Amino acid sequence: RPAACTPNATSPIISPELGPQLIAAQLESAVEAVPEDEVAVALLADLSDDEIFAGLSDEMMTALGEADPSNGETLALVNGCIGCHSLDPEAVMTGPTWYNIGNTAVGRIEGMSPAVYLHNSIIATNDFVVQDYPQGVMPQNYGETLSVDDQADLLAYLLQQQGDAAE
């Protein structure tokens, strides 16, 4: 497990070079999402609320009704997410970019709504590993350490990331 906030002298250090190192070590066990160039061209704005949120639990839907995306941004900072994910599409980091992630999540996993894909990527971090990124880097306990309200705030923040207004 890579070293992030908890010191461990035997763990690899999170850095831009970590991704390729871990990919090489874990290629045979990685579960890959559909490559970005094969993702449906539909945009989040093209979907109904039912299509965006299909499959989320009633508890998560209730929490999303009161979600605060600005708190989601704060949670991304406090929990170290921005150490591996960036809103800059050109930044090469250990984790995939969050630039346009709301639209990228549309059709990422066939038959799965973008909200379920993103929520699952937060609470079950190894279920869908994006091609060319390492498995096992994200903390595996966000489902337990983040309250449902915090998960909803983070999910609302991610769904807001829909690229530039000019796109």
MODELLER restraints for C-alpha pairs under 7 A, 6 or more apart:
rsr = mdl.restraints
at = mdl.atoms
rsr.add(forms.Gaussian(group=physical.xy_distance, feature=features.Distance(at['CA:1:A'], at['CA:11:A']), mean=5.89, stdev=0.5))
rsr.add(forms.Gaussian(group=physical.xy_distance, feature=features.Distance(at['CA:1:A'], at['CA:136:A']), mean=6.55, stdev=0.5))
rsr.add(forms.Gaussian(group=physical.xy_distance, feature=features.Distance(at['CA:1:A'], at['CA:137:A']), mean=6.45, stdev=0.5))
rsr.add(forms.Gaussian(group=physical.xy_distance, feature=features.Distance(at['CA:2:A'], at['CA:11:A']), mean=4.96, stdev=0.5))
rsr.add(forms.Gaussian(group=physical.xy_distance, feature=features.Distance(at['CA:2:A'], at['CA:12:A']), mean=4.77, stdev=0.5))
rsr.add(forms.Gaussian(group=physical.xy_distance, feature=features.Distance(at['CA:2:A'], at['CA:13:A']), mean=5.68, stdev=0.5))
rsr.add(forms.Gaussian(group=physical.xy_distance, feature=features.Distance(at['CA:2:A'], at['CA:14:A']), mean=6.11, stdev=0.5))
rsr.add(forms.Gaussian(group=physical.xy_distance, feature=features.Distance(at['CA:2:A'], at['CA:137:A']), mean=6.01, stdev=0.5))
rsr.add(forms.Gaussian(group=physical.xy_distance, feature=features.Distance(at['CA:3:A'], at['CA:11:A']), mean=5.30, stdev=0.5))
rsr.add(forms.Gaussian(group=physical.xy_distance, feature=features.Distance(at['CA:3:A'], at['CA:12:A']), mean=5.92, stdev=0.5))
rsr.add(forms.Gaussian(group=physical.xy_distance, feature=features.Distance(at['CA:3:A'], at['CA:13:A']), mean=5.10, stdev=0.5))
rsr.add(forms.Gaussian(group=physical.xy_distance, feature=features.Distance(at['CA:3:A'], at['CA:14:A']), mean=6.20, stdev=0.5))
rsr.add(forms.Gaussian(group=physical.xy_distance, feature=features.Distance(at['CA:4:A'], at['CA:13:A']), mean=6.99, stdev=0.5))
rsr.add(forms.Gaussian(group=physical.xy_distance, feature=features.Distance(at['CA:4:A'], at['CA:14:A']), mean=6.22, stdev=0.5))
rsr.add(forms.Gaussian(group=physical.xy_distance, feature=features.Distance(at['CA:15:A'], at['CA:94:A']), mean=6.37, stdev=0.5))
rsr.add(forms.Gaussian(group=physical.xy_distance, feature=features.Distance(at['CA:16:A'], at['CA:92:A']), mean=6.47, stdev=0.5))
rsr.add(forms.Gaussian(group=physical.xy_distance, feature=features.Distance(at['CA:16:A'], at['CA:93:A']), mean=4.70, stdev=0.5))
rsr.add(forms.Gaussian(group=physical.xy_distance, feature=features.Distance(at['CA:16:A'], at['CA:94:A']), mean=5.12, stdev=0.5))
rsr.add(forms.Gaussian(group=physical.xy_distance, feature=features.Distance(at['CA:18:A'], at['CA:94:A']), mean=6.02, stdev=0.5))
rsr.add(forms.Gaussian(group=physical.xy_distance, feature=features.Distance(at['CA:19:A'], at['CA:94:A']), mean=4.83, stdev=0.5))
rsr.add(forms.Gaussian(group=physical.xy_distance, feature=features.Distance(at['CA:19:A'], at['CA:133:A']), mean=5.56, stdev=0.5))
rsr.add(forms.Gaussian(group=physical.xy_distance, feature=features.Distance(at['CA:19:A'], at['CA:134:A']), mean=5.27, stdev=0.5))
rsr.add(forms.Gaussian(group=physical.xy_distance, feature=features.Distance(at['CA:22:A'], at['CA:134:A']), mean=5.17, stdev=0.5))
rsr.add(forms.Gaussian(group=physical.xy_distance, feature=features.Distance(at['CA:23:A'], at['CA:132:A']), mean=6.81, stdev=0.5))
rsr.add(forms.Gaussian(group=physical.xy_distance, feature=features.Distance(at['CA:23:A'], at['CA:133:A']), mean=6.24, stdev=0.5))
rsr.add(forms.Gaussian(group=physical.xy_distance, feature=features.Distance(at['CA:23:A'], at['CA:134:A']), mean=4.69, stdev=0.5))
rsr.add(forms.Gaussian(group=physical.xy_distance, feature=features.Distance(at['CA:30:A'], at['CA:129:A']), mean=6.60, stdev=0.5))
rsr.add(forms.Gaussian(group=physical.xy_distance, feature=features.Distance(at['CA:30:A'], at['CA:135:A']), mean=6.19, stdev=0.5))
rsr.add(forms.Gaussian(group=physical.xy_distance, feature=features.Distance(at['CA:31:A'], at['CA:127:A']), mean=6.62, stdev=0.5))
rsr.add(forms.Gaussian(group=physical.xy_distance, feature=features.Distance(at['CA:31:A'], at['CA:128:A']), mean=5.75, stdev=0.5))
rsr.add(forms.Gaussian(group=physical.xy_distance, feature=features.Distance(at['CA:31:A'], at['CA:129:A']), mean=5.55, stdev=0.5))
rsr.add(forms.Gaussian(group=physical.xy_distance, feature=features.Distance(at['CA:32:A'], at['CA:128:A']), mean=5.89, stdev=0.5))
rsr.add(forms.Gaussian(group=physical.xy_distance, feature=features.Distance(at['CA:32:A'], at['CA:129:A']), mean=5.03, stdev=0.5))
rsr.add(forms.Gaussian(group=physical.xy_distance, feature=features.Distance(at['CA:32:A'], at['CA:130:A']), mean=5.50, stdev=0.5))
rsr.add(forms.Gaussian(group=physical.xy_distance, feature=features.Distance(at['CA:32:A'], at['CA:131:A']), mean=5.47, stdev=0.5))
rsr.add(forms.Gaussian(group=physical.xy_distance, feature=features.Distance(at['CA:33:A'], at['CA:108:A']), mean=6.40, stdev=0.5))
rsr.add(forms.Gaussian(group=physical.xy_distance, feature=features.Distance(at['CA:33:A'], at['CA:109:A']), mean=6.28, stdev=0.5))
rsr.add(forms.Gaussian(group=physical.xy_distance, feature=features.Distance(at['CA:33:A'], at['CA:128:A']), mean=5.62, stdev=0.5))
rsr.add(forms.Gaussian(group=physical.xy_distance, feature=features.Distance(at['CA:33:A'], at['CA:129:A']), mean=6.05, stdev=0.5))
rsr.add(forms.Gaussian(group=physical.xy_distance, feature=features.Distance(at['CA:33:A'], at['CA:130:A']), mean=5.20, stdev=0.5))
rsr.add(forms.Gaussian(group=physical.xy_distance, feature=features.Distance(at['CA:33:A'], at['CA:131:A']), mean=6.41, stdev=0.5))
rsr.add(forms.Gaussian(group=physical.xy_distance, feature=features.Distance(at['CA:34:A'], at['CA:108:A']), mean=5.67, stdev=0.5))
rsr.add(forms.Gaussian(group=physical.xy_distance, feature=features.Distance(at['CA:34:A'], at['CA:109:A']), mean=6.42, stdev=0.5))
rsr.add(forms.Gaussian(group=physical.xy_distance, feature=features.Distance(at['CA:35:A'], at['CA:131:A']), mean=6.18, stdev=0.5))
rsr.add(forms.Gaussian(group=physical.xy_distance, feature=features.Distance(at['CA:39:A'], at['CA:107:A']), mean=5.79, stdev=0.5))
rsr.add(forms.Gaussian(group=physical.xy_distance, feature=features.Distance(at['CA:39:A'], at['CA:108:A']), mean=5.73, stdev=0.5))
rsr.add(forms.Gaussian(group=physical.xy_distance, feature=features.Distance(at['CA:40:A'], at['CA:106:A']), mean=6.88, stdev=0.5))
rsr.add(forms.Gaussian(group=physical.xy_distance, feature=features.Distance(at['CA:40:A'], at['CA:107:A']), mean=5.37, stdev=0.5))
rsr.add(forms.Gaussian(group=physical.xy_distance, feature=features.Distance(at['CA:42:A'], at['CA:106:A']), mean=6.66, stdev=0.5))
rsr.add(forms.Gaussian(group=physical.xy_distance, feature=features.Distance(at['CA:43:A'], at['CA:103:A']), mean=5.15, stdev=0.5))
rsr.add(forms.Gaussian(group=physical.xy_distance, feature=features.Distance(at['CA:43:A'], at['CA:106:A']), mean=6.63, stdev=0.5))
rsr.add(forms.Gaussian(group=physical.xy_distance, feature=features.Distance(at['CA:44:A'], at['CA:102:A']), mean=6.46, stdev=0.5))
rsr.add(forms.Gaussian(group=physical.xy_distance, feature=features.Distance(at['CA:44:A'], at['CA:103:A']), mean=5.21, stdev=0.5))
rsr.add(forms.Gaussian(group=physical.xy_distance, feature=features.Distance(at['CA:44:A'], at['CA:106:A']), mean=6.40, stdev=0.5))
rsr.add(forms.Gaussian(group=physical.xy_distance, feature=features.Distance(at['CA:51:A'], at['CA:113:A']), mean=6.20, stdev=0.5))
rsr.add(forms.Gaussian(group=physical.xy_distance, feature=features.Distance(at['CA:52:A'], at['CA:113:A']), mean=5.41, stdev=0.5))
rsr.add(forms.Gaussian(group=physical.xy_distance, feature=features.Distance(at['CA:52:A'], at['CA:114:A']), mean=5.64, stdev=0.5))
rsr.add(forms.Gaussian(group=physical.xy_distance, feature=features.Distance(at['CA:52:A'], at['CA:115:A']), mean=5.84, stdev=0.5))
rsr.add(forms.Gaussian(group=physical.xy_distance, feature=features.Distance(at['CA:53:A'], at['CA:113:A']), mean=6.06, stdev=0.5))
rsr.add(forms.Gaussian(group=physical.xy_distance, feature=features.Distance(at['CA:53:A'], at['CA:115:A']), mean=5.23, stdev=0.5))
rsr.add(forms.Gaussian(group=physical.xy_distance, feature=features.Distance(at['CA:53:A'], at['CA:116:A']), mean=6.76, stdev=0.5))
rsr.add(forms.Gaussian(group=physical.xy_distance, feature=features.Distance(at['CA:54:A'], at['CA:113:A']), mean=5.63, stdev=0.5))
rsr.add(forms.Gaussian(group=physical.xy_distance, feature=features.Distance(at['CA:55:A'], at['CA:116:A']), mean=6.39, stdev=0.5))
rsr.add(forms.Gaussian(group=physical.xy_distance, feature=features.Distance(at['CA:56:A'], at['CA:116:A']), mean=5.91, stdev=0.5))
rsr.add(forms.Gaussian(group=physical.xy_distance, feature=features.Distance(at['CA:60:A'], at['CA:148:A']), mean=6.57, stdev=0.5))
rsr.add(forms.Gaussian(group=physical.xy_distance, feature=features.Distance(at['CA:60:A'], at['CA:152:A']), mean=6.54, stdev=0.5))
rsr.add(forms.Gaussian(group=physical.xy_distance, feature=features.Distance(at['CA:63:A'], at['CA:148:A']), mean=6.75, stdev=0.5))
rsr.add(forms.Gaussian(group=physical.xy_distance, feature=features.Distance(at['CA:63:A'], at['CA:149:A']), mean=5.41, stdev=0.5))
rsr.add(forms.Gaussian(group=physical.xy_distance, feature=features.Distance(at['CA:63:A'], at['CA:152:A']), mean=5.81, stdev=0.5))
rsr.add(forms.Gaussian(group=physical.xy_distance, feature=features.Distance(at['CA:64:A'], at['CA:152:A']), mean=5.15, stdev=0.5))
rsr.add(forms.Gaussian(group=physical.xy_distance, feature=features.Distance(at['CA:67:A'], at['CA:149:A']), mean=6.89, stdev=0.5))
rsr.add(forms.Gaussian(group=physical.xy_distance, feature=features.Distance(at['CA:67:A'], at['CA:152:A']), mean=5.64, stdev=0.5))
rsr.add(forms.Gaussian(group=physical.xy_distance, feature=features.Distance(at['CA:67:A'], at['CA:153:A']), mean=4.77, stdev=0.5))
rsr.add(forms.Gaussian(group=physical.xy_distance, feature=features.Distance(at['CA:67:A'], at['CA:156:A']), mean=6.47, stdev=0.5))
rsr.add(forms.Gaussian(group=physical.xy_distance, feature=features.Distance(at['CA:68:A'], at['CA:153:A']), mean=4.99, stdev=0.5))
rsr.add(forms.Gaussian(group=physical.xy_distance, feature=features.Distance(at['CA:69:A'], at['CA:153:A']), mean=5.09, stdev=0.5))
rsr.add(forms.Gaussian(group=physical.xy_distance, feature=features.Distance(at['CA:69:A'], at['CA:154:A']), mean=6.44, stdev=0.5))
rsr.add(forms.Gaussian(group=physical.xy_distance, feature=features.Distance(at['CA:69:A'], at['CA:156:A']), mean=5.12, stdev=0.5))
rsr.add(forms.Gaussian(group=physical.xy_distance, feature=features.Distance(at['CA:69:A'], at['CA:157:A']), mean=4.21, stdev=0.5))
rsr.add(forms.Gaussian(group=physical.xy_distance, feature=features.Distance(at['CA:70:A'], at['CA:157:A']), mean=6.82, stdev=0.5))
rsr.add(forms.Gaussian(group=physical.xy_distance, feature=features.Distance(at['CA:71:A'], at['CA:153:A']), mean=6.02, stdev=0.5))
rsr.add(forms.Gaussian(group=physical.xy_distance, feature=features.Distance(at['CA:72:A'], at['CA:150:A']), mean=6.95, stdev=0.5))
rsr.add(forms.Gaussian(group=physical.xy_distance, feature=features.Distance(at['CA:72:A'], at['CA:153:A']), mean=4.42, stdev=0.5))
rsr.add(forms.Gaussian(group=physical.xy_distance, feature=features.Distance(at['CA:72:A'], at['CA:154:A']), mean=3.82, stdev=0.5))
rsr.add(forms.Gaussian(group=physical.xy_distance, feature=features.Distance(at['CA:72:A'], at['CA:157:A']), mean=5.24, stdev=0.5))
rsr.add(forms.Gaussian(group=physical.xy_distance, feature=features.Distance(at['CA:73:A'], at['CA:154:A']), mean=6.77, stdev=0.5))
rsr.add(forms.Gaussian(group=physical.xy_distance, feature=features.Distance(at['CA:73:A'], at['CA:157:A']), mean=6.20, stdev=0.5))
rsr.add(forms.Gaussian(group=physical.xy_distance, feature=features.Distance(at['CA:75:A'], at['CA:154:A']), mean=6.79, stdev=0.5))
rsr.add(forms.Gaussian(group=physical.xy_distance, feature=features.Distance(at['CA:76:A'], at['CA:82:A']), mean=6.13, stdev=0.5))
rsr.add(forms.Gaussian(group=physical.xy_distance, feature=features.Distance(at['CA:84:A'], at['CA:93:A']), mean=5.52, stdev=0.5))
rsr.add(forms.Gaussian(group=physical.xy_distance, feature=features.Distance(at['CA:84:A'], at['CA:94:A']), mean=5.01, stdev=0.5))
rsr.add(forms.Gaussian(group=physical.xy_distance, feature=features.Distance(at['CA:84:A'], at['CA:95:A']), mean=4.78, stdev=0.5))
rsr.add(forms.Gaussian(group=physical.xy_distance, feature=features.Distance(at['CA:85:A'], at['CA:93:A']), mean=6.46, stdev=0.5))
rsr.add(forms.Gaussian(group=physical.xy_distance, feature=features.Distance(at['CA:85:A'], at['CA:95:A']), mean=5.18, stdev=0.5))
rsr.add(forms.Gaussian(group=physical.xy_distance, feature=features.Distance(at['CA:85:A'], at['CA:96:A']), mean=5.85, stdev=0.5))
rsr.add(forms.Gaussian(group=physical.xy_distance, feature=features.Distance(at['CA:85:A'], at['CA:97:A']), mean=5.20, stdev=0.5))
rsr.add(forms.Gaussian(group=physical.xy_distance, feature=features.Distance(at['CA:85:A'], at['CA:98:A']), mean=6.03, stdev=0.5))
rsr.add(forms.Gaussian(group=physical.xy_distance, feature=features.Distance(at['CA:86:A'], at['CA:97:A']), mean=5.05, stdev=0.5))
rsr.add(forms.Gaussian(group=physical.xy_distance, feature=features.Distance(at['CA:86:A'], at['CA:98:A']), mean=5.60, stdev=0.5))
rsr.add(forms.Gaussian(group=physical.xy_distance, feature=features.Distance(at['CA:86:A'], at['CA:99:A']), mean=6.87, stdev=0.5))
rsr.add(forms.Gaussian(group=physical.xy_distance, feature=features.Distance(at['CA:87:A'], at['CA:97:A']), mean=6.01, stdev=0.5))
rsr.add(forms.Gaussian(group=physical.xy_distance, feature=features.Distance(at['CA:87:A'], at['CA:98:A']), mean=5.02, stdev=0.5))
rsr.add(forms.Gaussian(group=physical.xy_distance, feature=features.Distance(at['CA:87:A'], at['CA:99:A']), mean=4.33, stdev=0.5))
rsr.add(forms.Gaussian(group=physical.xy_distance, feature=features.Distance(at['CA:88:A'], at['CA:97:A']), mean=6.89, stdev=0.5))
rsr.add(forms.Gaussian(group=physical.xy_distance, feature=features.Distance(at['CA:88:A'], at['CA:99:A']), mean=5.99, stdev=0.5))
rsr.add(forms.Gaussian(group=physical.xy_distance, feature=features.Distance(at['CA:89:A'], at['CA:97:A']), mean=6.06, stdev=0.5))
rsr.add(forms.Gaussian(group=physical.xy_distance, feature=features.Distance(at['CA:89:A'], at['CA:99:A']), mean=5.52, stdev=0.5))
rsr.add(forms.Gaussian(group=physical.xy_distance, feature=features.Distance(at['CA:94:A'], at['CA:133:A']), mean=7.00, stdev=0.5))
rsr.add(forms.Gaussian(group=physical.xy_distance, feature=features.Distance(at['CA:95:A'], at['CA:133:A']), mean=6.35, stdev=0.5))
rsr.add(forms.Gaussian(group=physical.xy_distance, feature=features.Distance(at['CA:98:A'], at['CA:161:A']), mean=6.96, stdev=0.5))
rsr.add(forms.Gaussian(group=physical.xy_distance, feature=features.Distance(at['CA:99:A'], at['CA:161:A']), mean=6.10, stdev=0.5))
rsr.add(forms.Gaussian(group=physical.xy_distance, feature=features.Distance(at['CA:99:A'], at['CA:163:A']), mean=5.97, stdev=0.5))
rsr.add(forms.Gaussian(group=physical.xy_distance, feature=features.Distance(at['CA:100:A'], at['CA:161:A']), mean=4.88, stdev=0.5))
rsr.add(forms.Gaussian(group=physical.xy_distance, feature=features.Distance(at['CA:100:A'], at['CA:162:A']), mean=4.10, stdev=0.5))
rsr.add(forms.Gaussian(group=physical.xy_distance, feature=features.Distance(at['CA:100:A'], at['CA:163:A']), mean=4.21, stdev=0.5))
rsr.add(forms.Gaussian(group=physical.xy_distance, feature=features.Distance(at['CA:101:A'], at['CA:158:A']), mean=6.46, stdev=0.5))
rsr.add(forms.Gaussian(group=physical.xy_distance, feature=features.Distance(at['CA:101:A'], at['CA:159:A']), mean=6.91, stdev=0.5))
rsr.add(forms.Gaussian(group=physical.xy_distance, feature=features.Distance(at['CA:101:A'], at['CA:161:A']), mean=5.61, stdev=0.5))
rsr.add(forms.Gaussian(group=physical.xy_distance, feature=features.Distance(at['CA:101:A'], at['CA:162:A']), mean=6.36, stdev=0.5))
rsr.add(forms.Gaussian(group=physical.xy_distance, feature=features.Distance(at['CA:102:A'], at['CA:158:A']), mean=6.01, stdev=0.5))
rsr.add(forms.Gaussian(group=physical.xy_distance, feature=features.Distance(at['CA:102:A'], at['CA:159:A']), mean=4.26, stdev=0.5))
rsr.add(forms.Gaussian(group=physical.xy_distance, feature=features.Distance(at['CA:102:A'], at['CA:160:A']), mean=6.17, stdev=0.5))
rsr.add(forms.Gaussian(group=physical.xy_distance, feature=features.Distance(at['CA:102:A'], at['CA:161:A']), mean=5.19, stdev=0.5))
rsr.add(forms.Gaussian(group=physical.xy_distance, feature=features.Distance(at['CA:102:A'], at['CA:162:A']), mean=5.20, stdev=0.5))
rsr.add(forms.Gaussian(group=physical.xy_distance, feature=features.Distance(at['CA:103:A'], at['CA:162:A']), mean=5.62, stdev=0.5))
rsr.add(forms.Gaussian(group=physical.xy_distance, feature=features.Distance(at['CA:105:A'], at['CA:114:A']), mean=4.67, stdev=0.5))
rsr.add(forms.Gaussian(group=physical.xy_distance, feature=features.Distance(at['CA:105:A'], at['CA:117:A']), mean=6.56, stdev=0.5))
rsr.add(forms.Gaussian(group=physical.xy_distance, feature=features.Distance(at['CA:105:A'], at['CA:118:A']), mean=6.82, stdev=0.5))
rsr.add(forms.Gaussian(group=physical.xy_distance, feature=features.Distance(at['CA:106:A'], at['CA:113:A']), mean=6.76, stdev=0.5))
rsr.add(forms.Gaussian(group=physical.xy_distance, feature=features.Distance(at['CA:106:A'], at['CA:114:A']), mean=4.89, stdev=0.5))
rsr.add(forms.Gaussian(group=physical.xy_distance, feature=features.Distance(at['CA:107:A'], at['CA:114:A']), mean=6.99, stdev=0.5))
rsr.add(forms.Gaussian(group=physical.xy_distance, feature=features.Distance(at['CA:118:A'], at['CA:155:A']), mean=6.73, stdev=0.5))
rsr.add(forms.Gaussian(group=physical.xy_distance, feature=features.Distance(at['CA:119:A'], at['CA:155:A']), mean=6.20, stdev=0.5))
rsr.add(forms.Gaussian(group=physical.xy_distance, feature=features.Distance(at['CA:121:A'], at['CA:128:A']), mean=6.63, stdev=0.5))
rsr.add(forms.Gaussian(group=physical.xy_distance, feature=features.Distance(at['CA:122:A'], at['CA:142:A']), mean=6.52, stdev=0.5))
rsr.add(forms.Gaussian(group=physical.xy_distance, feature=features.Distance(at['CA:123:A'], at['CA:141:A']), mean=6.95, stdev=0.5))
rsr.add(forms.Gaussian(group=physical.xy_distance, feature=features.Distance(at['CA:123:A'], at['CA:142:A']), mean=5.24, stdev=0.5))
rsr.add(forms.Gaussian(group=physical.xy_distance, feature=features.Distance(at['CA:123:A'], at['CA:143:A']), mean=4.41, stdev=0.5))
rsr.add(forms.Gaussian(group=physical.xy_distance, feature=features.Distance(at['CA:124:A'], at['CA:140:A']), mean=6.72, stdev=0.5))
rsr.add(forms.Gaussian(group=physical.xy_distance, feature=features.Distance(at['CA:125:A'], at['CA:138:A']), mean=6.33, stdev=0.5))
rsr.add(forms.Gaussian(group=physical.xy_distance, feature=features.Distance(at['CA:125:A'], at['CA:140:A']), mean=6.15, stdev=0.5))
rsr.add(forms.Gaussian(group=physical.xy_distance, feature=features.Distance(at['CA:126:A'], at['CA:135:A']), mean=5.99, stdev=0.5))
rsr.add(forms.Gaussian(group=physical.xy_distance, feature=features.Distance(at['CA:126:A'], at['CA:136:A']), mean=6.33, stdev=0.5))
rsr.add(forms.Gaussian(group=physical.xy_distance, feature=features.Distance(at['CA:129:A'], at['CA:135:A']), mean=6.10, stdev=0.5))
